[in-house]
Amino acid sequence: MRIKNVRVWSEDLKLTEPYSISYETIDSVENVFVHIELEDGTWAIGSGSPAEFVTGEDNSSCLRALKDHSKNLLLDKNINSIETICRSINKALPSNPAARAALDIALFDAYSKIKNVPLFKIFGRCHEGLHTSVTMGIKSIKESSIEAEEYVAKGFHLLKVKTGSNVDHDIELIHKIRERVGKDVGIRVDANQGYNKKDLIKFIEDTEKHNIELIEQPFPRELDSQMKDLPKLIRDKCAADESLHGPDDALRLSKSPHYFGIYNIKLMKCGGLSSAKKIAETANKNGIDLMWGCMDESIVSISAAIHIALSSPSTKYLDLDGSFDLAKDIVSGGFKLMSGKLMPTMKPGLGVNLNDKALA
């Protein structure tokens, strides 16, 4: 079954509410989309959300790469040769992981549709569903405490708190959030490369009673080697984010002693499902837990991440809330969210429905 049509475009997706992180306030997110059609009329879709501050790929370079290369890479190719096509994509677009992800996701959507199975069946399902965390923006301690309580009232059981600017402030923030939401709500922390060894140890010691599940990327990527000087109990609690882009990083970080006990895989960092599968395989072989994260993304790529996350035996954590705050999207469906738990639909492919005006 060959690919007969390819369309590429971008959409500015407005957020329901602007939020702040350490370096900017965000009120919308631009995603790129790839729509393909097979010769029997089957359609499929992929999406990408470039993260310039992490990968160096901006929206314009992502869209340009897709417009320049997508037809050559996809047109008239047999969808059953998906692995060969994905290797060609990786070779052609080494500096554009979000563009690779958009192409890769569209291909896997199409491939699982012609097999008439949900995407997770292509990879092999290991989990029925898992709870996702929701990420809190950077606000005052009082505002953050209120926001945490509001998320819990909506049915979420896991909160991810952004930290890393001032360790004393961060400790007080965790104290107040725990006080507000009680002991039964999970708390995760993303330090955004903001700590040194002294800060990290102080944070862990002073928040020990609050049962922090994990700490994302405590040190800058270039200081990865300092992780090995930490006790194993601390390293096991830390998740590689900016330090982990693709399969090569997974191999580098898997050498003994493991710098991190958790890998945070994001499709927009690694370039899609095929690369994510390789990272997951490295984690499986080395006893490293998996966390699946995201940027601000369309339901398209969030659905793809859910399918592959539930297909890895090492998956322990989901942080796939990237589409929750979109005021609009070009698709619906893809997954169900029930009391903070993510479940894929049983429809073929990603299980998403294209909105009527998406291709207008």
Secondary structure as UniProt FT lines:
FT   STRAND          2..20
FT   STRAND          25..38
FT   TURN            39..40
FT   STRAND          43..48
FT   HELIX           52..55
FT   HELIX           59..74
FT   TURN            75..76
FT   HELIX           79..81
FT   HELIX           82..92
FT   TURN            94..95
FT   HELIX           97..114
FT   TURN            115..116
FT   HELIX           119..123
FT   STRAND          130..132
FT   STRAND          134..136
FT   HELIX           141..153
FT   TURN            154..155
FT   STRAND          158..162
FT   HELIX           167..181
FT   TURN            183..184
FT   STRAND          186..190
FT   TURN            192..193
FT   HELIX           197..206
FT   HELIX           208..210
FT   STRAND          212..216
FT   HELIX           221..229
FT   HELIX           232..235
FT   TURN            236..237
FT   STRAND          238..240
FT   TURN            242..243
FT   HELIX           247..254
FT   STRAND          262..265
FT   HELIX           267..270
FT   HELIX           273..286
FT   STRAND          289..292
FT   HELIX           299..309
FT   TURN            310..311
FT   TURN            313..314
FT   STRAND          315..318
FT   TURN            322..325
FT   STRAND          331..333
FT   STRAND          335..338
FT   TURN            339..340
FT   STRAND          341..344
FT   STRAND          352..354
FT   TURN            356..359
//
